[in-house]
Amino acid sequence: MDSRSRYLREGIIAGLIAAAIVAVYFLIFDAARGQPFRTPALLGAAAVQGVRDPGAVTVTPGLVAGYTVLHGAIFALVGVLIAFLIATAQRQPSRLLMMFIALMCFEVAFLAVLGVWARPVVTALGWWAILIANALAATGMVVYLFVGYRSLGGMLFGPWTRIVREGLKAGLLGAAAVALWFLLYDAAAGVPLRTPSLLGAALFHGLRDPSALVISWPLVLEYTLFHGGAFIAFGWLAAGLLALADRDPRLLFAFIMLFCCFEVFAFAMIAVIAQRLFETLAWWTILAGNLIASIVMLGCFFRSHRVAWREFLHASL
Protein backbone atom coordinates (compact mmCIF):
# COMPACT_ATOMS: atom_id res chain seq x y z
CA MET A 1 0.00 0.00 0.00
CA ASP A 2 2.83 2.38 0.81
CA SER A 3 4.43 1.69 -2.56
CA ARG A 4 1.10 2.16 -4.34
CA SER A 5 0.35 5.44 -2.61
CA ARG A 6 3.87 6.61 -3.42
CA TYR A 7 3.67 6.10 -7.18
CA LEU A 8 0.12 7.49 -7.23
CA ARG A 9 1.30 10.62 -5.44
CA GLU A 10 4.47 11.02 -7.48
CA GLY A 11 2.66 10.21 -10.73
CA ILE A 12 0.08 12.92 -10.12
CA ILE A 13 2.82 15.42 -9.19
CA ALA A 14 4.83 14.46 -12.30
CA GLY A 15 1.73 14.83 -14.49
CA LEU A 16 0.94 18.25 -13.05
CA ILE A 17 4.57 19.33 -13.58
CA ALA A 18 4.31 18.22 -17.22
CA ALA A 19 1.00 20.06 -17.62
CA ALA A 20 2.56 23.21 -16.13
CA ILE A 21 5.50 22.96 -18.56
CA VAL A 22 3.11 22.81 -21.52
CA ALA A 23 1.04 25.69 -20.12
CA VAL A 24 4.10 27.92 -19.63
CA TYR A 25 5.44 27.01 -23.07
CA PHE A 26 2.20 28.01 -24.80
CA LEU A 27 1.86 31.09 -22.60
CA ILE A 28 5.22 32.29 -23.92
CA PHE A 29 4.39 31.05 -27.45
CA ASP A 30 1.07 32.95 -27.54
CA ALA A 31 2.53 36.09 -25.94
CA ALA A 32 5.31 36.17 -28.54
CA ARG A 33 2.64 36.18 -31.27
CA GLY A 34 0.64 38.88 -29.52
CA GLN A 35 -2.31 36.59 -28.67
CA PRO A 36 -2.15 35.62 -24.96
CA PHE A 37 -4.01 32.42 -24.00
CA ARG A 38 -5.04 31.73 -27.61
CA THR A 39 -3.78 28.11 -27.56
CA PRO A 40 -5.75 26.88 -24.50
CA ALA A 41 -8.82 28.71 -25.80
CA LEU A 42 -8.55 27.05 -29.24
CA LEU A 43 -7.94 23.60 -27.77
CA GLY A 44 -10.70 24.08 -25.20
CA ALA A 45 -13.17 25.14 -27.88
CA ALA A 46 -12.24 22.14 -30.02
CA ALA A 47 -12.30 19.61 -27.16
CA VAL A 48 -15.31 20.83 -25.18
CA GLN A 49 -17.50 22.68 -27.69
CA GLY A 50 -16.53 20.88 -30.91
CA VAL A 51 -15.53 24.12 -32.65
CA ARG A 52 -13.61 23.49 -35.89
CA ASP A 53 -13.02 27.04 -37.14
CA PRO A 54 -10.20 28.86 -35.23
CA GLY A 55 -11.52 32.19 -36.47
CA ALA A 56 -14.78 31.64 -34.61
CA VAL A 57 -13.09 31.21 -31.23
CA THR A 58 -12.99 34.08 -28.74
CA VAL A 59 -10.54 33.84 -25.85
CA THR A 60 -12.52 33.71 -22.60
CA PRO A 61 -11.56 32.79 -19.00
CA GLY A 62 -14.09 29.93 -19.10
CA LEU A 63 -12.50 28.26 -22.14
CA VAL A 64 -8.99 28.69 -20.75
CA ALA A 65 -9.94 27.35 -17.30
CA GLY A 66 -11.94 24.44 -18.72
CA TYR A 67 -9.12 23.28 -20.97
CA THR A 68 -6.55 23.78 -18.20
CA VAL A 69 -8.47 21.41 -15.89
CA LEU A 70 -8.91 18.80 -18.65
CA HIS A 71 -5.26 19.16 -19.67
CA GLY A 72 -4.04 18.70 -16.07
CA ALA A 73 -6.26 15.66 -15.46
CA ILE A 74 -5.01 13.88 -18.62
CA PHE A 75 -1.38 14.54 -17.75
CA ALA A 76 -1.95 13.36 -14.16
CA LEU A 77 -3.32 10.03 -15.45
CA VAL A 78 -0.36 9.61 -17.80
CA GLY A 79 1.98 10.51 -14.93
CA VAL A 80 0.50 7.76 -12.73
CA LEU A 81 1.01 5.20 -15.53
CA ILE A 82 4.63 6.28 -16.07
CA ALA A 83 5.32 6.28 -12.30
CA PHE A 84 3.93 2.73 -12.03
CA LEU A 85 6.13 1.50 -14.90
CA ILE A 86 9.24 3.13 -13.40
CA ALA A 87 8.52 1.77 -9.92
CA THR A 88 7.98 -1.80 -11.16
CA ALA A 89 11.05 -1.63 -13.41
CA GLN A 90 13.15 -2.47 -10.35
CA ARG A 91 11.88 -6.06 -10.74
CA GLN A 92 11.27 -6.04 -14.50
CA PRO A 93 13.63 -3.73 -16.44
CA SER A 94 11.58 -4.27 -19.62
CA ARG A 95 8.90 -2.05 -18.05
CA LEU A 96 11.07 0.94 -18.97
CA LEU A 97 10.65 0.01 -22.62
CA MET A 98 6.90 0.05 -22.04
CA MET A 99 7.32 3.51 -20.50
CA PHE A 100 8.99 4.89 -23.62
CA ILE A 101 6.37 3.25 -25.83
CA ALA A 102 3.61 4.76 -23.67
CA LEU A 103 5.12 8.24 -23.98
CA MET A 104 5.51 7.94 -27.75
CA CYS A 105 1.95 6.61 -28.09
CA PHE A 106 0.71 9.56 -26.03
CA GLU A 107 2.50 11.98 -28.39
CA VAL A 108 1.13 10.31 -31.52
CA ALA A 109 -2.39 9.89 -30.11
CA PHE A 110 -2.59 13.53 -29.04
CA LEU A 111 -1.60 14.81 -32.49
CA ALA A 112 -3.78 12.23 -34.25
CA VAL A 113 -6.89 13.12 -32.22
CA LEU A 114 -6.36 16.82 -32.85
CA GLY A 115 -5.65 16.18 -36.54
CA VAL A 116 -8.89 14.22 -36.98
CA TRP A 117 -11.09 16.17 -34.57
CA ALA A 118 -9.89 19.72 -35.30
CA ARG A 119 -7.40 19.86 -38.16
CA PRO A 120 -7.79 23.66 -38.67
CA VAL A 121 -6.76 24.14 -35.04
CA VAL A 122 -3.58 22.13 -35.58
CA THR A 123 -2.85 24.20 -38.71
CA ALA A 124 -3.41 27.46 -36.82
CA LEU A 125 -1.18 26.45 -33.91
CA GLY A 126 1.51 24.59 -35.88
CA TRP A 127 1.99 20.84 -35.40
CA TRP A 128 5.64 21.39 -34.50
CA ALA A 129 4.70 23.71 -31.59
CA ILE A 130 2.41 21.02 -30.13
CA LEU A 131 5.07 18.34 -30.62
CA ILE A 132 7.76 20.44 -28.90
CA ALA A 133 5.45 21.23 -25.98
CA ASN A 134 4.60 17.57 -25.39
CA ALA A 135 8.25 16.52 -25.76
CA LEU A 136 9.26 19.09 -23.09
CA ALA A 137 6.45 17.85 -20.84
CA ALA A 138 7.48 14.20 -21.23
CA THR A 139 11.09 15.09 -20.47
CA GLY A 140 10.12 17.02 -17.34
CA MET A 141 7.91 14.17 -16.15
CA VAL A 142 10.58 11.50 -16.62
CA VAL A 143 13.32 13.63 -15.04
CA TYR A 144 11.17 14.29 -11.96
CA LEU A 145 10.33 10.61 -11.53
CA PHE A 146 13.90 9.41 -12.00
CA VAL A 147 15.10 11.94 -9.42
CA GLY A 148 12.77 10.11 -7.01
CA TYR A 149 14.21 6.76 -8.11
CA ARG A 150 17.88 7.64 -8.47
CA SER A 151 19.07 4.22 -7.39
CA LEU A 152 16.88 2.64 -10.06
CA GLY A 153 18.43 4.76 -12.78
CA GLY A 154 21.94 3.87 -11.65
CA MET A 155 21.09 0.19 -11.30
CA LEU A 156 19.44 -0.13 -14.72
CA PHE A 157 21.45 2.17 -16.90
CA GLY A 158 24.79 2.50 -15.13
CA PRO A 159 26.58 5.84 -15.35
CA TRP A 160 24.33 8.38 -17.05
CA THR A 161 27.33 10.13 -18.55
CA ARG A 162 28.04 7.08 -20.69
CA ILE A 163 24.52 7.06 -22.15
CA VAL A 164 24.56 10.82 -22.78
CA ARG A 165 27.99 10.67 -24.42
CA GLU A 166 27.22 7.56 -26.47
CA GLY A 167 23.80 8.79 -27.63
CA LEU A 168 25.15 12.24 -28.50
CA LYS A 169 28.00 10.77 -30.54
CA ALA A 170 25.77 8.33 -32.43
CA GLY A 171 23.11 10.99 -33.05
CA LEU A 172 25.58 13.52 -34.41
CA LEU A 173 27.22 10.90 -36.63
CA GLY A 174 23.83 9.82 -37.99
CA ALA A 175 22.75 13.43 -38.63
CA ALA A 176 26.08 14.20 -40.32
CA ALA A 177 25.77 11.10 -42.54
CA VAL A 178 22.34 12.18 -43.81
CA ALA A 179 23.47 15.79 -44.28
CA LEU A 180 26.53 14.68 -46.26
CA TRP A 181 24.43 12.33 -48.40
CA PHE A 182 21.99 15.11 -49.40
CA LEU A 183 24.78 17.63 -49.83
CA LEU A 184 26.41 15.32 -52.41
CA TYR A 185 23.05 14.46 -54.01
CA ASP A 186 22.03 18.11 -54.37
CA ALA A 187 25.45 19.09 -55.69
CA ALA A 188 25.30 16.30 -58.29
CA ALA A 189 21.84 17.54 -59.34
CA GLY A 190 23.17 21.09 -59.71
CA VAL A 191 21.03 22.57 -56.91
CA PRO A 192 23.20 22.76 -53.74
CA LEU A 193 21.33 22.80 -50.41
CA ARG A 194 17.95 22.23 -52.08
CA THR A 195 16.91 19.33 -49.83
CA PRO A 196 17.38 20.99 -46.40
CA SER A 197 15.79 24.19 -47.74
CA LEU A 198 12.84 22.25 -49.13
CA LEU A 199 12.28 20.29 -45.92
CA GLY A 200 12.76 23.38 -43.74
CA ALA A 201 10.26 25.38 -45.78
CA ALA A 202 7.72 22.52 -45.65
CA LEU A 203 8.12 21.88 -41.91
CA PHE A 204 8.26 25.43 -40.59
CA HIS A 205 6.68 27.64 -43.24
CA GLY A 206 3.98 25.43 -44.74
CA LEU A 207 5.47 25.20 -48.24
CA ARG A 208 3.42 22.84 -50.42
CA ASP A 209 4.54 23.85 -53.91
CA PRO A 210 8.21 22.86 -54.49
CA SER A 211 8.45 25.20 -57.47
CA ALA A 212 7.95 28.17 -55.11
CA LEU A 213 11.05 27.29 -53.07
CA VAL A 214 13.73 29.93 -52.60
CA ILE A 215 16.93 28.33 -51.26
CA SER A 216 18.30 30.34 -48.34
CA TRP A 217 20.70 29.91 -45.43
CA PRO A 218 18.00 30.57 -42.76
CA LEU A 219 15.95 27.66 -44.14
CA VAL A 220 19.02 25.43 -44.17
CA LEU A 221 19.91 26.43 -40.59
CA GLU A 222 16.35 25.87 -39.31
CA TYR A 223 16.12 22.40 -40.76
CA THR A 224 19.68 21.49 -39.74
CA LEU A 225 18.94 22.33 -36.09
CA PHE A 226 15.69 20.34 -36.17
CA HIS A 227 17.39 17.46 -37.98
CA GLY A 228 20.32 17.36 -35.53
CA GLY A 229 18.07 17.59 -32.47
CA ALA A 230 15.87 14.72 -33.71
CA PHE A 231 18.89 12.48 -34.30
CA ILE A 232 20.41 13.31 -30.90
CA ALA A 233 17.12 12.53 -29.12
CA PHE A 234 16.89 9.26 -31.04
CA GLY A 235 20.53 8.50 -30.18
CA TRP A 236 19.87 8.98 -26.46
CA LEU A 237 16.79 6.76 -26.61
CA ALA A 238 18.75 4.04 -28.44
CA ALA A 239 21.70 4.33 -26.02
CA GLY A 240 19.38 3.94 -23.01
CA LEU A 241 17.75 0.90 -24.58
CA LEU A 242 21.15 -0.65 -25.27
CA ALA A 243 22.16 -0.06 -21.64
CA LEU A 244 19.15 -2.16 -20.66
CA ALA A 245 20.06 -4.75 -23.31
CA ASP A 246 23.45 -5.22 -21.64
CA ARG A 247 21.49 -6.79 -18.78
CA ASP A 248 18.91 -8.56 -20.95
CA PRO A 249 20.07 -9.10 -24.58
CA ARG A 250 16.52 -9.99 -25.62
CA LEU A 251 15.78 -6.26 -25.55
CA LEU A 252 17.90 -5.93 -28.69
CA PHE A 253 14.75 -7.03 -30.53
CA ALA A 254 13.17 -3.79 -29.30
CA PHE A 255 16.31 -1.87 -30.33
CA ILE A 256 16.03 -3.20 -33.90
CA MET A 257 12.31 -2.41 -33.97
CA LEU A 258 13.14 1.12 -32.83
CA PHE A 259 15.41 1.64 -35.84
CA CYS A 260 12.77 0.23 -38.20
CA CYS A 261 10.12 2.54 -36.73
CA PHE A 262 12.50 5.49 -37.09
CA GLU A 263 12.82 4.77 -40.83
CA VAL A 264 9.07 4.51 -41.32
CA PHE A 265 8.31 7.56 -39.18
CA ALA A 266 10.74 9.84 -41.07
CA PHE A 267 9.33 8.75 -44.41
CA ALA A 268 5.69 8.96 -43.30
CA MET A 269 6.13 12.38 -41.68
CA ILE A 270 7.30 13.93 -44.94
CA ALA A 271 4.52 12.17 -46.88
CA VAL A 272 1.84 13.49 -44.49
CA ILE A 273 3.20 17.03 -44.14
CA ALA A 274 3.94 17.68 -47.79
CA GLN A 275 3.23 14.85 -50.19
CA ARG A 276 3.97 17.04 -53.18
CA LEU A 277 7.62 17.21 -52.12
CA PHE A 278 8.02 13.74 -53.58
CA GLU A 279 7.59 15.33 -57.00
CA THR A 280 10.93 17.06 -56.45
CA LEU A 281 12.61 14.91 -53.80
CA ALA A 282 12.70 11.26 -54.86
CA TRP A 283 11.45 8.88 -52.16
CA TRP A 284 14.46 6.61 -52.58
CA THR A 285 16.86 9.42 -51.64
CA ILE A 286 15.13 9.81 -48.24
CA LEU A 287 15.19 6.05 -47.70
CA ALA A 288 18.85 5.83 -48.72
CA GLY A 289 19.83 8.73 -46.46
CA ASN A 290 18.15 7.17 -43.43
CA LEU A 291 19.64 3.75 -44.19
CA ILE A 292 23.12 5.28 -44.35
CA ALA A 293 22.51 7.03 -41.02
CA SER A 294 21.24 3.79 -39.47
CA ILE A 295 24.33 1.87 -40.59
CA VAL A 296 26.62 4.58 -39.21
CA MET A 297 24.79 4.68 -35.86
CA LEU A 298 24.64 0.89 -35.57
CA GLY A 299 28.38 0.72 -36.21
CA CYS A 300 28.94 3.28 -33.45
CA PHE A 301 26.74 1.37 -30.99
CA PHE A 302 28.16 -2.03 -31.91
CA ARG A 303 31.64 -1.09 -30.72
CA SER A 304 30.40 -0.45 -27.17
CA HIS A 305 28.00 -3.39 -26.84
CA ARG A 306 29.71 -6.33 -28.50
CA VAL A 307 28.94 -8.77 -25.69
CA ALA A 308 25.19 -8.06 -25.85
CA TRP A 309 25.22 -8.45 -29.65
CA ARG A 310 27.04 -11.80 -29.41
CA GLU A 311 24.62 -13.16 -26.81
CA PHE A 312 21.68 -11.91 -28.86
CA LEU A 313 22.92 -13.57 -32.06
CA HIS A 314 23.71 -16.78 -30.19
CA ALA A 315 20.21 -16.87 -28.67
CA SER A 316 18.63 -16.10 -32.07
CA LEU A 317 20.54 -18.90 -33.80
VORO-381066 format. One line per field, with one value per residue (C-alpha): residue number from 1; residue in one letter; chain; x, y, z. Coordinates in steps of 0.001 Angstrom, whole numbers, plus 500000, padded with zeros to 6 digits. Layout:
<pts>
pos (NUM / ...)
code (a / ...)
unit (A / ...)
u (X / ...)
v (Y / ...)
w (Z / ...)
</pts>
This chain:
<pts>
pos (1 / 2 / 3 / 4 / 5 / 6 / 7 / 8 / 9 / 10 / 11 / 12 / 13 / 14 / 15 / 16 / 17 / 18 / 19 / 20 / 21 / 22 / 23 / 24 / 25 / 26 / 27 / 28 / 29 / 30 / 31 / 32 / 33 / 34 / 35 / 36 / 37 / 38 / 39 / 40 / 41 / 42 / 43 / 44 / 45 / 46 / 47 / 48 / 49 / 50 / 51 / 52 / 53 / 54 / 55 / 56 / 57 / 58 / 59 / 60 / 61 / 62 / 63 / 64 / 65 / 66 / 67 / 68 / 69 / 70 / 71 / 72 / 73 / 74 / 75 / 76 / 77 / 78 / 79 / 80 / 81 / 82 / 83 / 84 / 85 / 86 / 87 / 88 / 89 / 90 / 91 / 92 / 93 / 94 / 95 / 96 / 97 / 98 / 99 / 100 / 101 / 102 / 103 / 104 / 105 / 106 / 107 / 108 / 109 / 110 / 111 / 112 / 113 / 114 / 115 / 116 / 117 / 118 / 119 / 120 / 121 / 122 / 123 / 124 / 125 / 126 / 127 / 128 / 129 / 130 / 131 / 132 / 133 / 134 / 135 / 136 / 137 / 138 / 139 / 140 / 141 / 142 / 143 / 144 / 145 / 146 / 147 / 148 / 149 / 150 / 151 / 152 / 153 / 154 / 155 / 156 / 157 / 158 / 159 / 160 / 161 / 162 / 163 / 164 / 165 / 166 / 167 / 168 / 169 / 170 / 171 / 172 / 173 / 174 / 175 / 176 / 177 / 178 / 179 / 180 / 181 / 182 / 183 / 184 / 185 / 186 / 187 / 188 / 189 / 190 / 191 / 192 / 193 / 194 / 195 / 196 / 197 / 198 / 199 / 200 / 201 / 202 / 203 / 204 / 205 / 206 / 207 / 208 / 209 / 210 / 211 / 212 / 213 / 214 / 215 / 216 / 217 / 218 / 219 / 220 / 221 / 222 / 223 / 224 / 225 / 226 / 227 / 228 / 229 / 230 / 231 / 232 / 233 / 234 / 235 / 236 / 237 / 238 / 239 / 240 / 241 / 242 / 243 / 244 / 245 / 246 / 247 / 248 / 249 / 250 / 251 / 252 / 253 / 254 / 255 / 256 / 257 / 258 / 259 / 260 / 261 / 262 / 263 / 264 / 265 / 266 / 267 / 268 / 269 / 270 / 271 / 272 / 273 / 274 / 275 / 276 / 277 / 278 / 279 / 280 / 281 / 282 / 283 / 284 / 285 / 286 / 287 / 288 / 289 / 290 / 291 / 292 / 293 / 294 / 295 / 296 / 297 / 298 / 299 / 300 / 301 / 302 / 303 / 304 / 305 / 306 / 307 / 308 / 309 / 310 / 311 / 312 / 313 / 314 / 315 / 316 / 317)
code (m / d / s / r / s / r / y / l / r / e / g / i / i / a / g / l / i / a / a / a / i / v / a / v / y / f / l / i / f / d / a / a / r / g / q / p / f / r / t / p / a / l / l / g / a / a / a / v / q / g / v / r / d / p / g / a / v / t / v / t / p / g / l / v / a / g / y / t / v / l / h / g / a / i / f / a / l / v / g / v / l / i / a / f / l / i / a / t / a / q / r / q / p / s / r / l / l / m / m / f / i / a / l / m / c / f / e / v / a / f / l / a / v / l / g / v / w / a / r / p / v / v / t / a / l / g / w / w / a / i / l / i / a / n / a / l / a / a / t / g / m / v / v / y / l / f / v / g / y / r / s / l / g / g / m / l / f / g / p / w / t / r / i / v / r / e / g / l / k / a / g / l / l / g / a / a / a / v / a / l / w / f / l / l / y / d / a / a / a / g / v / p / l / r / t / p / s / l / l / g / a / a / l / f / h / g / l / r / d / p / s / a / l / v / i / s / w / p / l / v / l / e / y / t / l / f / h / g / g / a / f / i / a / f / g / w / l / a / a / g / l / l / a / l / a / d / r / d / p / r / l / l / f / a / f / i / m / l / f / c / c / f / e / v / f / a / f / a / m / i / a / v / i / a / q / r / l / f / e / t / l / a / w / w / t / i / l / a / g / n / l / i / a / s / i / v / m / l / g / c / f / f / r / s / h / r / v / a / w / r / e / f / l / h / a / s / l)
unit (A / A / A / A / A / A / A / A / A / A / A / A / A / A / A / A / A / A / A / A / A / A / A / A / A / A / A / A / A / A / A / A / A / A / A / A / A / A / A / A / A / A / A / A / A / A / A / A / A / A / A / A / A / A / A / A / A / A / A / A / A / A / A / A / A / A / A / A / A / A / A / A / A / A / A / A / A / A / A / A / A / A / A / A / A / A / A / A / A / A / A / A / A / A / A / A / A / A / A / A / A / A / A / A / A / A / A / A / A / A / A / A / A / A / A / A / A / A / A / A / A / A / A / A / A / A / A / A / A / A / A / A / A / A / A / A / A / A / A / A / A / A / A / A / A / A / A / A / A / A / A / A / A / A / A / A / A / A / A / A / A / A / A / A / A / A / A / A / A / A / A / A / A / A / A / A / A / A / A / A / A / A / A / A / A / A / A / A / A / A / A / A / A / A / A / A / A / A / A / A / A / A / A / A / A / A / A / A / A / A / A / A / A / A / A / A / A / A / A / A / A / A / A / A / A / A / A / A / A / A / A / A / A / A / A / A / A / A / A / A / A / A / A / A / A / A / A / A / A / A / A / A / A / A / A / A / A / A / A / A / A / A / A / A / A / A / A / A / A / A / A / A / A / A / A / A / A / A / A / A / A / A / A / A / A / A / A / A / A / A / A / A / A / A / A / A / A / A / A / A / A / A / A / A / A / A / A / A / A / A / A / A / A / A / A / A / A)
u (500000 / 502834 / 504427 / 501099 / 500346 / 503866 / 503666 / 500117 / 501301 / 504472 / 502664 / 500084 / 502821 / 504835 / 501734 / 500944 / 504567 / 504309 / 500998 / 502562 / 505505 / 503110 / 501037 / 504096 / 505444 / 502196 / 501857 / 505222 / 504392 / 501071 / 502527 / 505312 / 502642 / 500636 / 497694 / 497855 / 495985 / 494963 / 496216 / 494253 / 491184 / 491453 / 492058 / 489296 / 486831 / 487757 / 487695 / 484687 / 482501 / 483473 / 484468 / 486395 / 486985 / 489799 / 488480 / 485216 / 486914 / 487013 / 489456 / 487479 / 488438 / 485911 / 487504 / 491011 / 490063 / 488063 / 490879 / 493445 / 491530 / 491094 / 494736 / 495957 / 493743 / 494985 / 498623 / 498053 / 496678 / 499635 / 501975 / 500499 / 501006 / 504631 / 505321 / 503927 / 506130 / 509239 / 508517 / 507976 / 511046 / 513145 / 511883 / 511266 / 513629 / 511583 / 508895 / 511074 / 510655 / 506900 / 507320 / 508995 / 506371 / 503605 / 505117 / 505513 / 501950 / 500713 / 502501 / 501131 / 497613 / 497409 / 498402 / 496220 / 493113 / 493641 / 494348 / 491108 / 488910 / 490109 / 492595 / 492211 / 493240 / 496424 / 497145 / 496586 / 498822 / 501506 / 501985 / 505638 / 504703 / 502412 / 505068 / 507758 / 505446 / 504600 / 508246 / 509256 / 506454 / 507476 / 511090 / 510116 / 507908 / 510577 / 513321 / 511174 / 510329 / 513895 / 515096 / 512770 / 514213 / 517881 / 519071 / 516883 / 518428 / 521939 / 521094 / 519438 / 521454 / 524785 / 526578 / 524326 / 527331 / 528044 / 524515 / 524563 / 527987 / 527225 / 523796 / 525146 / 527998 / 525769 / 523107 / 525583 / 527218 / 523829 / 522753 / 526085 / 525770 / 522338 / 523467 / 526532 / 524431 / 521991 / 524784 / 526406 / 523052 / 522027 / 525455 / 525297 / 521837 / 523170 / 521030 / 523205 / 521329 / 517946 / 516908 / 517384 / 515794 / 512844 / 512277 / 512763 / 510257 / 507724 / 508119 / 508256 / 506684 / 503976 / 505472 / 503423 / 504543 / 508206 / 508447 / 507952 / 511046 / 513729 / 516927 / 518302 / 520696 / 518001 / 515950 / 519024 / 519911 / 516348 / 516122 / 519679 / 518939 / 515691 / 517393 / 520321 / 518067 / 515875 / 518886 / 520413 / 517120 / 516894 / 520533 / 519871 / 516791 / 518754 / 521700 / 519380 / 517749 / 521155 / 522158 / 519151 / 520058 / 523453 / 521488 / 518908 / 520073 / 516524 / 515778 / 517903 / 514752 / 513170 / 516306 / 516025 / 512309 / 513136 / 515410 / 512766 / 510122 / 512496 / 512816 / 509069 / 508312 / 510737 / 509330 / 505686 / 506126 / 507300 / 504515 / 501843 / 503199 / 503944 / 503231 / 503972 / 507617 / 508020 / 507589 / 510934 / 512607 / 512700 / 511452 / 514460 / 516857 / 515134 / 515185 / 518850 / 519828 / 518152 / 519639 / 523124 / 522508 / 521236 / 524326 / 526622 / 524786 / 524640 / 528381 / 528942 / 526737 / 528160 / 531638 / 530404 / 527997 / 529711 / 528938 / 525189 / 525218 / 527041 / 524623 / 521676 / 522923 / 523710 / 520214 / 518627 / 520543)
v (500000 / 502382 / 501691 / 502157 / 505438 / 506611 / 506097 / 507494 / 510621 / 511017 / 510209 / 512921 / 515421 / 514460 / 514834 / 518251 / 519334 / 518215 / 520058 / 523205 / 522964 / 522811 / 525690 / 527924 / 527006 / 528012 / 531092 / 532292 / 531053 / 532955 / 536091 / 536166 / 536179 / 538879 / 536594 / 535623 / 532417 / 531728 / 528112 / 526879 / 528712 / 527050 / 523599 / 524084 / 525135 / 522136 / 519608 / 520835 / 522681 / 520880 / 524123 / 523486 / 527039 / 528858 / 532192 / 531638 / 531211 / 534084 / 533844 / 533710 / 532792 / 529929 / 528263 / 528689 / 527351 / 524438 / 523281 / 523779 / 521407 / 518798 / 519164 / 518704 / 515656 / 513880 / 514536 / 513360 / 510028 / 509610 / 510509 / 507759 / 505200 / 506280 / 506277 / 502734 / 501499 / 503128 / 501771 / 498202 / 498367 / 497527 / 493943 / 493957 / 496271 / 495732 / 497951 / 500935 / 500005 / 500049 / 503511 / 504891 / 503246 / 504760 / 508238 / 507937 / 506614 / 509562 / 511979 / 510311 / 509891 / 513533 / 514813 / 512226 / 513118 / 516816 / 516175 / 514219 / 516172 / 519717 / 519858 / 523661 / 524144 / 522133 / 524197 / 527455 / 526449 / 524593 / 520845 / 521391 / 523708 / 521019 / 518341 / 520437 / 521233 / 517573 / 516524 / 519087 / 517847 / 514201 / 515094 / 517023 / 514170 / 511499 / 513629 / 514291 / 510608 / 509408 / 511938 / 510110 / 506757 / 507639 / 504223 / 502639 / 504763 / 503872 / 500193 / 499868 / 502166 / 502496 / 505840 / 508377 / 510126 / 507084 / 507065 / 510816 / 510669 / 507559 / 508785 / 512237 / 510766 / 508330 / 510986 / 513520 / 510896 / 509823 / 513429 / 514200 / 511100 / 512179 / 515789 / 514680 / 512329 / 515106 / 517628 / 515319 / 514458 / 518109 / 519092 / 516302 / 517544 / 521089 / 522570 / 522759 / 522802 / 522234 / 519328 / 520994 / 524194 / 522245 / 520291 / 523381 / 525383 / 522520 / 521880 / 525427 / 527636 / 525432 / 525203 / 522842 / 523850 / 522856 / 525201 / 528168 / 527286 / 529929 / 528328 / 530339 / 529910 / 530569 / 527662 / 525429 / 526427 / 525868 / 522397 / 521489 / 522327 / 520337 / 517455 / 517359 / 517594 / 514721 / 512480 / 513311 / 512528 / 509258 / 508495 / 508984 / 506757 / 504042 / 504335 / 503942 / 500905 / 499349 / 499938 / 497837 / 495245 / 494777 / 493206 / 491436 / 490905 / 490010 / 493739 / 494067 / 492970 / 496210 / 498132 / 496797 / 497594 / 501120 / 501638 / 500233 / 502539 / 505490 / 504770 / 504506 / 507563 / 509842 / 508753 / 508962 / 512377 / 513930 / 512170 / 513488 / 517027 / 517681 / 514850 / 517042 / 517210 / 513742 / 515326 / 517056 / 514909 / 511258 / 508876 / 506606 / 509420 / 509809 / 506053 / 505830 / 508727 / 507170 / 503750 / 505282 / 507033 / 503787 / 501871 / 504581 / 504679 / 500887 / 500723 / 503280 / 501371 / 497968 / 498909 / 499547 / 496611 / 493669 / 491227 / 491944 / 491549 / 488197 / 486842 / 488092 / 486434 / 483221 / 483131 / 483899 / 481102)
w (500000 / 500810 / 497436 / 495657 / 497387 / 496577 / 492823 / 492774 / 494560 / 492517 / 489274 / 489883 / 490806 / 487702 / 485513 / 486950 / 486419 / 482785 / 482382 / 483868 / 481442 / 478477 / 479876 / 480372 / 476928 / 475201 / 477396 / 476077 / 472552 / 472464 / 474063 / 471457 / 468726 / 470476 / 471327 / 475041 / 475997 / 472394 / 472441 / 475497 / 474196 / 470758 / 472235 / 474803 / 472121 / 469977 / 472840 / 474819 / 472306 / 469093 / 467345 / 464111 / 462864 / 464770 / 463534 / 465393 / 468774 / 471264 / 474151 / 477402 / 480995 / 480904 / 477864 / 479250 / 482696 / 481283 / 479028 / 481802 / 484112 / 481354 / 480334 / 483934 / 484536 / 481385 / 482251 / 485843 / 484554 / 482196 / 485070 / 487271 / 484469 / 483933 / 487696 / 487970 / 485101 / 486596 / 490081 / 488838 / 486586 / 489648 / 489258 / 485500 / 483557 / 480382 / 481953 / 481029 / 477384 / 477963 / 479495 / 476378 / 474174 / 476331 / 476017 / 472248 / 471912 / 473971 / 471610 / 468483 / 469885 / 470964 / 467514 / 465754 / 467778 / 467147 / 463464 / 463020 / 465427 / 464697 / 461837 / 461325 / 464962 / 464417 / 461292 / 463184 / 466090 / 464117 / 464599 / 465501 / 468406 / 469874 / 469384 / 471100 / 474022 / 474608 / 474245 / 476909 / 479156 / 478766 / 479532 / 482664 / 483848 / 483379 / 484959 / 488043 / 488467 / 487996 / 490578 / 492987 / 491888 / 491531 / 492613 / 489942 / 487218 / 488345 / 488699 / 485284 / 483101 / 484871 / 484649 / 482948 / 481455 / 479309 / 477851 / 477218 / 475582 / 473525 / 472369 / 471505 / 469465 / 467572 / 466946 / 465595 / 463373 / 462007 / 461366 / 459679 / 457462 / 456189 / 455720 / 453736 / 451595 / 450601 / 450166 / 447586 / 445988 / 445628 / 444313 / 441713 / 440657 / 440289 / 443087 / 446259 / 449591 / 447922 / 450170 / 453600 / 452263 / 450868 / 454083 / 456258 / 454219 / 454349 / 458093 / 459414 / 456760 / 455256 / 451761 / 449578 / 446085 / 445509 / 442531 / 444889 / 446934 / 447400 / 448740 / 451661 / 454575 / 457244 / 455864 / 455831 / 459406 / 460692 / 459242 / 460261 / 463911 / 463834 / 462024 / 464471 / 467530 / 466294 / 465698 / 469096 / 470879 / 468961 / 469821 / 473544 / 473388 / 471562 / 473983 / 476993 / 475420 / 474733 / 478357 / 479344 / 476695 / 478359 / 481223 / 479050 / 475424 / 474377 / 474454 / 471305 / 469471 / 470697 / 469666 / 466096 / 466033 / 467171 / 464157 / 461797 / 463271 / 462911 / 459175 / 458680 / 460825 / 458928 / 455586 / 456696 / 458319 / 455056 / 453123 / 455506 / 455858 / 452212 / 449812 / 446818 / 447883 / 446423 / 442998 / 443548 / 446204 / 445142 / 447836 / 447422 / 448364 / 451755 / 452298 / 451284 / 453544 / 456574 / 455807 / 455655 / 458978 / 460531 / 459414 / 460793 / 464138 / 464428 / 463795 / 466554 / 469014 / 468088 / 469284 / 472831 / 473163 / 471501 / 474313 / 474147 / 470353 / 470586 / 473191 / 471139 / 467944 / 469815 / 471325 / 467934 / 466200)
</pts>
